[in-house]
């Protein structure tokens, strides 16, 4: 296994609370000690940490809990400062300066915001500061309500993508991905390596659940899929195992390893691949799929058979095959209204149909990521 210089480590709620309703300071101290040791050895570390709501629940235990979203946001607001205070205390023992970055999906969904966050995180890394990232639960309703982007597994994959990490480590309270749920099946076997995340792997992951945190094994596999397709290798491992981060750094065979599927993509393509900026979808025919995936060509209007969503020229759109499979994404040369007019026709008819022409390509190859 290769050596890693830039590592994103994600701590799940169920890990740092040890499945309780409060932070496990002993466990967090052990993880901080390992991070500090790696930091001394020259590793560049960014932490994505869950636990704000759990920490808030610990601080406000005298107040009767309510199920409403505003109360969960209160827990997050109180808990985030407590969580960061805890990390401050732990890392100050090693003379390590920490920083905080609270992100929302919206922060990363436009190109300028994406670059601003990237530049800040890389500047912190360059100053030997360990940044602790969390989703901004106080304003991010998606996380509170456990919707699409509402878990730090996917956020950690976005951060790994953002900063060109070599490795994403998802630390949880299980040993990795198993052939069955190890809590229910004593014969379940740990899968040491997953070279391709296919339907079978996703089905295995969907059988696992997690009562404390939002993200179960399914979201970890989703995160691994995003990270590995962006040039980042992934390890899912048990954060309670002694010296787990040091063992990973030494190349020990621990947890489940997902090797990177591609070389590092340039920044613009990583941003497109994240899916955060997608404004719509185009469905393409079988000939276009072959042209994109096998012949390294641009997408022409003739290959488009359906347009979904309301997007403008310059927006990122997802590219789907006729079965609904996601085959890529790219920056559209035409708006959704324009694309609906020229879909299925030869490019030389663009001017006649639209009164103007932004080029023969619906999406140019240079502005496209094909999966």
KEKE-3310 file (N, C-alpha, C; in steps of 0.2 Angstrom, whole numbers, plus 5000, padded with zeros to 4 digits):
npx = (5004:5002:5012:5005:5002:4994:4979:4962:4953:4938:4928:4915:4898:4894:4906:4914:4906:4905:4893:4884:4875:4884:4900:4915:4928:4940:4942:4942:4954:4963:4963:4966:4979:4985:4983:4991:5004:5005:5005:5017:5026:5025:5014:4999:4985:4967:4952:4936:4923:4909:4896:4892:4878:4876:4885:4879:4867:4872:4877:4865:4857:4848:4837:4821:4821:4816:4807:4808:4815:4820:4825:4834:4843:4847:4853:4864:4870:4874:4882:4892:4902:4906:4911:4922:4929:4933:4941:4951:4957:4962:4971:4980:4989:4999:5004:4998:4990:4973:4959:4943:4930:4915:4904:4891:4881:4878:4889:4898:4893:4893:4906:4915:4913:4917:4931:4935:4934:4942:4955:4956:4957:4968:4978:4978:4982:4995:5001:5003:4992:4978:4963:4947:4932:4915:4898:4887:4876:4867:4862:4860:4848:4846:4855:4850:4837:4840:4842:4847:4861:4864:4874:4890:4899:4898:4901:4914:4920:4918:4927:4939:4940:4940:4953:4962:4966:4976:4971:4956:4950:4938:4932:4924:4912:4913:4922:4924:4918:4907:4902:4890:4878:4888:4883:4872:4875:4886:4894:4898:4910:4924:4927:4941:4946:4940:4938:4930:4915:4901:4884:4882:4890:4884:4872:4876:4880:4869:4862:4867:4865:4864:4862:4865:4872:4869:4874:4875:4882:4879:4880:4893:4899:4893:4900:4913:4913:4911:4924:4934:4932:4936:4950:4954:4960:4951:4948:4939:4937:4938:4938:4940:4950:4966:4979:4974:4976:4989:4993:4987:4994:5006:5004:4997:4986:4971:4954:4942:4948:4947:4953:4959:4951:4954:4967:4972:4961:4959:4956:4944:4936:4935:4926:4915:4912:4908:4895:4888:4885:4876:4863:4854:4848:4853:4848:4855:4857:4861:4872:4878:4883:4892:4901:4905:4911:4919:4926:4930:4924:4916:4899:4886:4872:4864:4864:4857:4842:4833:4829:4830:4826:4830:4841:4855:4866:4883:4880:4882:4878:4871:4874:4865:4861:4850:4844:4844:4855:4870:4882:4891:4896:4895:4899:4887:4884:4873:4857:4844:4831:4836:4843:4832:4826:4836:4839:4843:4845:4856:4871:4873:4861:4859:4859:4849:4838:4839:4843:4855:4872:4881:4892:4896:4895:4885:4890:4907:4921:4932:4926:4920:4916:4918:4912)
npy = (4994:5011:5026:5039:5057:5067:5067:5064:5063:5055:5057:5048:5051:5040:5034:5044:5046:5034:5026:5032:5045:5056:5064:5054:5056:5050:5041:5050:5057:5048:5046:5059:5059:5050:5057:5068:5062:5058:5070:5076:5068:5073:5072:5078:5083:5083:5085:5078:5080:5073:5075:5086:5088:5078:5082:5094:5089:5083:5095:5101:5093:5094:5100:5096:5086:5090:5086:5094:5103:5116:5114:5104:5112:5121:5112:5109:5121:5124:5113:5113:5122:5117:5105:5109:5116:5105:5098:5108:5108:5095:5095:5105:5100:5095:5106:5110:5119:5122:5124:5129:5124:5127:5120:5121:5113:5123:5131:5125:5123:5133:5138:5148:5148:5135:5136:5145:5139:5128:5135:5141:5129:5123:5133:5133:5120:5121:5129:5121:5119:5110:5108:5107:5100:5102:5099:5114:5113:5122:5130:5122:5114:5102:5093:5091:5086:5075:5072:5072:5076:5075:5070:5066:5058:5059:5072:5072:5065:5075:5085:5078:5077:5090:5095:5088:5076:5061:5050:5045:5042:5034:5033:5022:5013:5000:4986:4988:4985:4971:4954:4952:4958:4960:4961:4954:4942:4929:4923:4932:4940:4950:4961:4964:4971:4982:4983:4988:4997:4990:4984:4974:4976:4988:4983:4975:4985:4992:4984:4987:4997:5012:5018:5029:5039:5049:5044:5027:5012:5012:5025:5027:5019:5026:5038:5033:5029:5041:5048:5039:5039:5051:5051:5048:5037:5026:5021:5011:5009:5003:5014:5012:5002:4998:5010:5013:5023:5025:5012:5011:5021:5015:5005:4993:4980:4984:4986:4990:4992:5004:5006:5020:5025:5032:5043:5058:5071:5087:5102:5109:5098:5090:5097:5097:5084:5081:5083:5093:5105:5103:5107:5102:5088:5078:5066:5054:5045:5028:5028:5040:5037:5027:5035:5045:5037:5027:5033:5045:5057:5073:5078:5079:5088:5080:5068:5069:5065:5068:5082:5087:5098:5115:5124:5135:5141:5137:5131:5116:5100:5084:5069:5056:5039:5030:5021:5028:5028:5035:5043:5053:5070:5088:5104:5114:5120:5126:5132:5124:5127:5130:5118:5109:5112:5109:5096:5080:5083:5088:5097:5107:5113:5122:5136:5139:5134:5141:5154:5158:5152:5142:5134:5118:5108:5101:5098:5101:5091:5094:5100:5091:5077:5060:5045)
npz = (5000:4996:5002:5012:5011:5013:5022:5025:5039:5046:5059:5066:5074:5082:5085:5092:5103:5108:5107:5116:5125:5126:5124:5122:5130:5133:5122:5112:5116:5114:5100:5096:5100:5092:5079:5082:5082:5069:5063:5068:5061:5049:5041:5033:5039:5039:5049:5049:5058:5066:5079:5085:5088:5098:5107:5111:5117:5128:5135:5137:5145:5155:5150:5144:5130:5113:5098:5087:5073:5075:5089:5087:5080:5090:5099:5091:5089:5103:5105:5096:5099:5111:5107:5099:5109:5116:5107:5106:5119:5119:5108:5111:5120:5113:5107:5095:5084:5081:5069:5064:5052:5046:5036:5022:5010:5001:5001:4993:4981:4971:4959:4964:4977:4980:4977:4986:4998:4996:4995:5007:5016:5011:5014:5028:5030:5024:5034:5045:5053:5060:5053:5058:5052:5050:5046:5044:5055:5061:5051:5041:5035:5028:5034:5047:5045:5040:5026:5008:5008:5021:5030:5037:5031:5017:5017:5021:5010:5000:5005:5005:4991:4988:4993:4987:4993:4998:5004:5012:5027:5035:5050:5061:5071:5068:5060:5047:5030:5030:5025:5029:5042:5056:5069:5069:5063:5067:5058:5049:5038:5037:5023:5015:5004:4992:4975:4966:4967:4966:4962:4971:4982:4986:4990:5001:5010:5012:5021:5034:5048:5059:5074:5082:5074:5059:5047:5040:5035:5022:5018:5019:5009:4999:5000:4998:4985:4978:4983:4978:4964:4962:4963:4976:4988:5000:5016:5027:5044:5061:5073:5087:5088:5094:5091:5078:5067:5066:5062:5050:5043:5042:5033:5037:5035:5038:5042:5028:5012:4999:4984:4974:4960:4949:4941:4950:4947:4938:4947:4942:4937:4947:4955:4947:4947:4960:4961:4968:4961:4951:4940:4932:4920:4907:4895:4886:4870:4865:4856:4859:4872:4869:4862:4871:4882:4876:4865:4869:4866:4863:4869:4857:4851:4844:4850:4862:4870:4879:4891:4907:4921:4925:4918:4914:4901:4904:4916:4927:4922:4924:4916:4909:4904:4894:4903:4914:4921:4928:4919:4918:4919:4915:4909:4902:4885:4881:4886:4896:4890:4877:4874:4873:4861:4852:4854:4848:4835:4821:4823:4814:4812:4822:4822:4813:4821:4833:4831:4834:4839:4849:4847:4841:4850:4863:4876:4879:4877:4885:4896:4904:4914:4913:4920)
capx = (5000:5006:5012:5000:5005:4988:4974:4956:4950:4932:4925:4907:4895:4894:4912:4916:4901:4905:4886:4881:4873:4889:4907:4919:4934:4945:4943:4944:4961:4967:4963:4970:4986:4988:4984:4997:5010:5006:5007:5024:5029:5024:5007:4995:4978:4961:4948:4929:4920:4902:4896:4889:4871:4877:4888:4874:4862:4876:4877:4858:4853:4843:4831:4818:4822:4810:4809:4808:4821:4824:4828:4840:4848:4849:4858:4870:4874:4878:4886:4898:4907:4908:4915:4928:4933:4936:4947:4956:4960:4966:4977:4985:4994:5004:5006:4995:4984:4967:4955:4936:4927:4908:4902:4885:4881:4878:4895:4902:4889:4896:4913:4919:4913:4921:4938:4937:4935:4948:4960:4957:4959:4975:4982:4978:4987:5002:5003:5003:4986:4974:4957:4941:4927:4908:4892:4885:4870:4863:4858:4859:4842:4847:4858:4846:4832:4843:4840:4852:4868:4864:4879:4897:4902:4898:4905:4921:4922:4919:4933:4945:4940:4942:4960:4967:4969:4978:4968:4951:4949:4931:4933:4917:4912:4914:4929:4924:4912:4906:4898:4883:4879:4892:4880:4867:4878:4893:4899:4900:4917:4926:4929:4947:4947:4934:4941:4925:4909:4895:4877:4882:4893:4879:4867:4879:4881:4862:4860:4869:4862:4867:4856:4867:4874:4865:4876:4877:4887:4877:4882:4900:4900:4892:4906:4919:4912:4913:4931:4938:4931:4939:4957:4956:4959:4947:4948:4934:4940:4936:4942:4942:4956:4972:4983:4972:4978:4996:4993:4985:5000:5012:5002:4994:4980:4966:4948:4941:4952:4945:4958:4957:4949:4957:4972:4970:4958:4960:4951:4937:4933:4933:4921:4909:4911:4905:4888:4885:4883:4872:4857:4849:4851:4852:4848:4858:4856:4867:4877:4882:4886:4899:4906:4908:4914:4924:4929:4933:4922:4911:4892:4883:4865:4861:4864:4853:4835:4828:4832:4827:4828:4830:4848:4858:4872:4888:4879:4884:4872:4872:4873:4862:4860:4842:4841:4844:4862:4874:4888:4895:4893:4899:4896:4883:4885:4867:4852:4839:4827:4839:4844:4826:4825:4841:4841:4841:4846:4863:4873:4873:4854:4858:4858:4842:4833:4839:4845:4862:4876:4887:4896:4893:4895:4881:4895:4913:4925:4936:4922:4916:4919:4915:4913)
capy = (5000:5017:5031:5045:5063:5071:5062:5067:5058:5057:5053:5048:5052:5034:5033:5048:5045:5026:5024:5035:5052:5061:5063:5049:5060:5045:5039:5056:5059:5043:5048:5065:5058:5047:5062:5072:5059:5058:5077:5077:5064:5077:5071:5084:5080:5087:5081:5080:5077:5073:5075:5093:5088:5074:5086:5099:5085:5082:5101:5103:5087:5096:5103:5091:5086:5091:5083:5099:5105:5121:5112:5101:5117:5123:5107:5109:5127:5123:5107:5114:5126:5112:5100:5112:5117:5098:5097:5113:5105:5089:5096:5110:5096:5093:5112:5110:5124:5119:5129:5126:5126:5124:5121:5119:5111:5129:5134:5121:5122:5137:5137:5153:5146:5129:5138:5149:5134:5124:5139:5141:5123:5122:5137:5130:5114:5124:5132:5116:5120:5105:5110:5102:5102:5099:5103:5119:5111:5127:5133:5116:5109:5095:5088:5090:5082:5068:5072:5069:5078:5076:5065:5069:5053:5062:5079:5070:5064:5081:5088:5074:5079:5097:5097:5083:5071:5055:5045:5047:5037:5034:5029:5021:5008:4993:4985:4989:4982:4964:4950:4952:4962:4957:4962:4949:4936:4928:4921:4938:4940:4957:4962:4968:4976:4982:4986:4991:4997:4988:4984:4969:4980:4993:4979:4973:4991:4994:4980:4989:5003:5015:5022:5036:5044:5049:5039:5020:5009:5014:5032:5027:5017:5031:5042:5030:5029:5048:5049:5035:5041:5058:5050:5047:5030:5026:5015:5011:5005:5003:5019:5010:4998:5002:5013:5012:5027:5023:5006:5013:5025:5010:5001:4987:4978:4984:4988:4989:4997:5005:5010:5026:5022:5037:5048:5065:5075:5094:5105:5110:5092:5087:5101:5095:5077:5081:5083:5098:5110:5100:5111:5098:5082:5077:5059:5053:5038:5023:5030:5045:5034:5025:5041:5048:5032:5023:5036:5051:5063:5078:5077:5083:5089:5074:5062:5070:5063:5071:5087:5088:5104:5122:5126:5140:5140:5137:5127:5109:5095:5077:5065:5049:5035:5029:5017:5032:5027:5041:5041:5058:5077:5093:5111:5114:5126:5128:5132:5119:5128:5129:5111:5106:5114:5107:5089:5075:5086:5089:5103:5113:5116:5126:5143:5139:5133:5145:5160:5159:5146:5143:5129:5111:5103:5102:5098:5100:5085:5098:5102:5085:5071:5053:5040)
capz = (5000:4995:5008:5011:5014:5014:5024:5028:5044:5048:5065:5066:5080:5086:5087:5097:5109:5110:5107:5122:5123:5127:5121:5125:5131:5133:5115:5108:5118:5110:5093:5095:5101:5085:5074:5084:5080:5062:5062:5069:5056:5042:5037:5032:5042:5040:5052:5048:5065:5069:5086:5088:5092:5104:5113:5114:5121:5134:5139:5139:5147:5160:5147:5140:5122:5108:5091:5082:5069:5079:5095:5085:5079:5097:5101:5087:5091:5109:5105:5091:5103:5116:5103:5097:5115:5118:5102:5108:5125:5117:5104:5114:5124:5108:5104:5089:5083:5077:5066:5063:5046:5046:5029:5020:5003:4997:5001:4988:4975:4965:4958:4968:4984:4981:4977:4992:5004:4995:4996:5015:5019:5009:5017:5034:5029:5023:5040:5050:5057:5059:5053:5060:5048:5051:5042:5049:5057:5063:5045:5035:5037:5025:5039:5053:5043:5037:5019:5004:5010:5028:5034:5037:5027:5011:5017:5021:5003:4997:5008:5002:4984:4988:4995:4983:4998:4995:5008:5016:5032:5038:5057:5064:5077:5066:5057:5040:5027:5031:5020:5032:5048:5061:5075:5069:5060:5069:5052:5044:5036:5034:5016:5016:4999:4987:4969:4962:4971:4962:4965:4976:4987:4989:4994:5007:5014:5014:5027:5040:5051:5064:5078:5085:5069:5053:5042:5041:5030:5015:5016:5019:5003:4994:5001:4995:4978:4976:4984:4974:4957:4961:4964:4983:4991:5006:5021:5032:5049:5068:5077:5093:5088:5096:5086:5071:5062:5065:5058:5043:5040:5041:5028:5039:5032:5043:5039:5021:5008:4992:4980:4970:4953:4943:4944:4952:4942:4939:4951:4939:4936:4954:4957:4943:4949:4967:4960:4971:4957:4946:4939:4928:4918:4900:4894:4879:4867:4866:4852:4863:4877:4866:4860:4877:4886:4873:4860:4872:4862:4866:4868:4852:4852:4841:4855:4867:4869:4884:4895:4913:4925:4922:4918:4910:4898:4909:4922:4927:4921:4924:4909:4910:4899:4893:4908:4920:4924:4928:4916:4919:4920:4912:4909:4896:4881:4880:4892:4895:4884:4870:4873:4872:4854:4847:4855:4843:4828:4819:4825:4809:4812:4828:4820:4810:4826:4839:4829:4837:4839:4854:4846:4839:4856:4869:4881:4876:4881:4890:4902:4905:4918:4912:4925)
cpx = (5004:5007:5008:5003:4999:4982:4968:4954:4943:4930:4918:4905:4895:4900:4914:4912:4901:4897:4882:4878:4878:4896:4911:4926:4940:4947:4945:4952:4965:4968:4967:4978:4989:4988:4990:5004:5011:5008:5014:5028:5028:5018:5003:4988:4973:4956:4941:4926:4913:4902:4893:4883:4872:4880:4883:4869:4866:4876:4870:4853:4847:4836:4828:4819:4815:4812:4809:4815:4824:4827:4834:4846:4851:4855:4865:4874:4877:4883:4893:4903:4910:4913:4922:4932:4936:4942:4953:4960:4965:4972:4982:4990:5000:5006:5004:4989:4979:4963:4948:4933:4920:4905:4894:4886:4881:4884:4899:4899:4890:4903:4917:4919:4917:4929:4940:4938:4941:4954:4962:4960:4966:4980:4983:4983:4994:5005:5004:4997:4981:4967:4951:4935:4920:4903:4889:4877:4865:4859:4857:4854:4842:4850:4853:4840:4834:4841:4847:4859:4869:4868:4886:4901:4903:4902:4912:4924:4923:4925:4939:4946:4943:4949:4965:4970:4971:4974:4962:4950:4942:4931:4926:4918:4912:4920:4929:4917:4912:4902:4891:4884:4882:4888:4875:4870:4885:4897:4901:4908:4919:4929:4935:4948:4942:4937:4936:4918:4903:4889:4877:4885:4888:4874:4869:4879:4874:4859:4862:4866:4866:4862:4859:4869:4869:4867:4878:4882:4885:4880:4890:4902:4899:4898:4912:4919:4914:4921:4935:4938:4934:4947:4959:4955:4955:4948:4943:4936:4937:4940:4943:4948:4962:4976:4981:4975:4986:4997:4992:4991:5005:5010:4999:4988:4974:4960:4946:4944:4948:4950:4955:4956:4952:4963:4969:4967:4959:4955:4944:4933:4931:4927:4914:4907:4907:4898:4884:4882:4878:4865:4852:4852:4849:4853:4850:4857:4862:4873:4881:4886:4893:4904:4909:4913:4920:4928:4932:4931:4917:4904:4889:4876:4861:4860:4860:4845:4830:4832:4827:4830:4828:4837:4850:4864:4878:4887:4881:4878:4875:4870:4871:4861:4852:4839:4841:4851:4866:4880:4893:4892:4897:4895:4893:4884:4879:4862:4848:4834:4830:4840:4838:4824:4829:4842:4839:4843:4854:4865:4873:4866:4853:4856:4850:4836:4833:4840:4852:4865:4881:4892:4893:4892:4890:4885:4902:4917:4929:4933:4918:4920:4915:4917:4915)
cpy = (5006:5021:5037:5051:5067:5067:5066:5061:5060:5053:5054:5049:5046:5032:5037:5049:5038:5024:5027:5041:5057:5059:5058:5052:5055:5043:5045:5058:5054:5044:5054:5064:5054:5052:5067:5069:5059:5065:5079:5073:5068:5076:5077:5081:5085:5082:5083:5076:5078:5075:5081:5092:5083:5078:5092:5095:5084:5089:5103:5097:5088:5099:5097:5091:5086:5088:5088:5101:5111:5119:5108:5106:5120:5118:5108:5115:5127:5118:5109:5117:5121:5107:5103:5114:5110:5097:5102:5111:5099:5091:5101:5106:5095:5100:5112:5115:5121:5125:5125:5129:5123:5126:5119:5117:5117:5132:5131:5121:5127:5137:5142:5150:5140:5131:5141:5144:5130:5128:5140:5135:5122:5126:5135:5124:5116:5127:5127:5116:5114:5108:5105:5105:5099:5103:5108:5117:5116:5130:5127:5112:5102:5090:5086:5086:5076:5067:5070:5070:5078:5070:5067:5064:5057:5069:5077:5069:5070:5085:5085:5076:5086:5099:5092:5078:5064:5049:5048:5041:5038:5030:5028:5016:5001:4992:4986:4986:4974:4961:4950:4956:4958:4957:4956:4942:4934:4925:4926:4939:4948:4957:4966:4973:4976:4986:4990:4991:4996:4987:4979:4972:4985:4989:4977:4979:4993:4990:4982:4996:5006:5019:5028:5041:5044:5044:5032:5018:5011:5021:5032:5024:5022:5036:5039:5030:5036:5049:5045:5037:5048:5057:5050:5040:5031:5020:5016:5006:5007:5008:5017:5005:5001:5004:5013:5016:5026:5017:5007:5016:5020:5005:4994:4986:4978:4987:4986:4994:4997:5009:5015:5023:5026:5040:5054:5069:5083:5097:5106:5104:5089:5090:5098:5088:5076:5081:5089:5104:5109:5104:5107:5091:5082:5069:5058:5046:5034:5025:5035:5042:5031:5030:5044:5043:5029:5027:5043:5057:5067:5075:5082:5083:5083:5068:5063:5069:5066:5076:5088:5094:5110:5125:5131:5138:5141:5133:5120:5105:5088:5074:5058:5046:5033:5025:5021:5031:5033:5040:5047:5065:5082:5099:5112:5121:5129:5128:5126:5120:5128:5122:5107:5107:5110:5099:5085:5077:5087:5096:5109:5116:5121:5133:5144:5139:5138:5152:5162:5152:5147:5137:5122:5107:5105:5103:5097:5095:5089:5100:5097:5080:5065:5048:5033)
cpz = (5000:5002:5006:5014:5016:5016:5027:5033:5046:5054:5066:5074:5085:5088:5093:5103:5112:5111:5112:5120:5125:5124:5125:5125:5130:5126:5111:5110:5114:5103:5091:5096:5095:5080:5076:5081:5073:5060:5063:5064:5049:5038:5038:5034:5042:5043:5050:5054:5065:5076:5089:5092:5098:5109:5115:5118:5128:5138:5141:5142:5152:5157:5143:5133:5119:5102:5086:5079:5073:5085:5093:5083:5085:5099:5097:5088:5098:5109:5101:5095:5108:5113:5101:5103:5117:5114:5104:5114:5123:5113:5107:5118:5119:5104:5097:5088:5078:5074:5065:5056:5046:5039:5027:5013:4999:4996:4995:4982:4969:4965:4963:4975:4985:4981:4983:4998:5003:4997:5004:5018:5017:5012:5024:5035:5029:5029:5046:5055:5055:5059:5054:5056:5050:5047:5047:5050:5059:5057:5040:5037:5034:5030:5044:5051:5040:5030:5015:5006:5017:5032:5032:5033:5020:5011:5017:5014:4999:4999:5005:4995:4983:4988:4991:4988:4995:4998:5012:5021:5036:5045:5060:5070:5075:5062:5050:5037:5027:5026:5023:5039:5053:5067:5075:5067:5062:5063:5047:5044:5034:5027:5016:5010:4994:4981:4965:4966:4966:4965:4971:4982:4990:4993:5001:5012:5016:5020:5033:5042:5057:5068:5081:5079:5063:5048:5044:5036:5023:5013:5016:5012:4998:4994:4997:4988:4975:4977:4979:4966:4956:4963:4971:4985:4998:5010:5026:5038:5056:5072:5084:5094:5090:5091:5079:5066:5061:5061:5051:5039:5039:5036:5030:5036:5037:5039:5032:5017:5001:4988:4975:4963:4947:4946:4946:4947:4944:4943:4949:4939:4942:4956:4954:4946:4956:4966:4964:4967:4951:4946:4935:4925:4910:4899:4887:4877:4867:4862:4855:4869:4875:4865:4866:4881:4883:4868:4862:4868:4866:4865:4863:4854:4849:4845:4861:4866:4874:4889:4901:4917:4921:4923:4913:4906:4903:4915:4921:4926:4922:4918:4911:4904:4899:4899:4915:4924:4923:4925:4916:4920:4917:4912:4902:4892:4880:4886:4891:4890:4877:4869:4871:4864:4850:4848:4849:4836:4827:4821:4820:4808:4818:4827:4818:4816:4831:4837:4831:4837:4844:4853:4844:4844:4861:4875:4878:4880:4886:4896:4904:4909:4916:4917:4922)
residu = (UNK:UNK:UNK:UNK:UNK:UNK:UNK:UNK:UNK:UNK:UNK:UNK:UNK:UNK:UNK:UNK:UNK:UNK:UNK:UNK:UNK:UNK:UNK:UNK:UNK:UNK:UNK:UNK:UNK:UNK:UNK:UNK:UNK:UNK:UNK:UNK:UNK:UNK:UNK:UNK:UNK:UNK:UNK:UNK:UNK:UNK:UNK:UNK:UNK:UNK:UNK:UNK:UNK:UNK:UNK:UNK:UNK:UNK:UNK:UNK:UNK:UNK:UNK:UNK:UNK:UNK:UNK:UNK:UNK:UNK:UNK:UNK:UNK:UNK:UNK:UNK:UNK:UNK:UNK:UNK:UNK:UNK:UNK:UNK:UNK:UNK:UNK:UNK:UNK:UNK:UNK:UNK:UNK:UNK:UNK:UNK:UNK:UNK:UNK:UNK:UNK:UNK:UNK:UNK:UNK:UNK:UNK:UNK:UNK:UNK:UNK:UNK:UNK:UNK:UNK:UNK:UNK:UNK:UNK:UNK:UNK:UNK:UNK:UNK:UNK:UNK:UNK:UNK:UNK:UNK:UNK:UNK:UNK:UNK:UNK:UNK:UNK:UNK:UNK:UNK:UNK:UNK:UNK:UNK:UNK:UNK:UNK:UNK:UNK:UNK:UNK:UNK:UNK:UNK:UNK:UNK:UNK:UNK:UNK:UNK:UNK:UNK:UNK:UNK:UNK:UNK:UNK:UNK:UNK:UNK:UNK:UNK:UNK:UNK:UNK:UNK:UNK:UNK:UNK:UNK:UNK:UNK:UNK:UNK:UNK:UNK:UNK:UNK:UNK:UNK:UNK:UNK:UNK:UNK:UNK:UNK:UNK:UNK:UNK:UNK:UNK:UNK:UNK:UNK:UNK:UNK:UNK:UNK:UNK:UNK:UNK:UNK:UNK:UNK:UNK:UNK:UNK:UNK:UNK:UNK:UNK:UNK:UNK:UNK:UNK:UNK:UNK:UNK:UNK:UNK:UNK:UNK:UNK:UNK:UNK:UNK:UNK:UNK:UNK:UNK:UNK:UNK:UNK:UNK:UNK:UNK:UNK:UNK:UNK:UNK:UNK:UNK:UNK:UNK:UNK:UNK:UNK:UNK:UNK:UNK:UNK:UNK:UNK:UNK:UNK:UNK:UNK:UNK:UNK:UNK:UNK:UNK:UNK:UNK:UNK:UNK:UNK:UNK:UNK:UNK:UNK:UNK:UNK:UNK:UNK:UNK:UNK:UNK:UNK:UNK:UNK:UNK:UNK:UNK:UNK:UNK:UNK:UNK:UNK:UNK:UNK:UNK:UNK:UNK:UNK:UNK:UNK:UNK:UNK:UNK:UNK:UNK:UNK:UNK:UNK:UNK:UNK:UNK:UNK:UNK:UNK:UNK:UNK:UNK:UNK:UNK:UNK:UNK:UNK:UNK:UNK:UNK:UNK:UNK:UNK:UNK:UNK:UNK:UNK:UNK:UNK:UNK:UNK:UNK:UNK:UNK:UNK:UNK:UNK:UNK:UNK:UNK:UNK:UNK:UNK:UNK:UNK:UNK:UNK:UNK:UNK:UNK:UNK:UNK:UNK:UNK:UNK:UNK:UNK:UNK:UNK)
# end
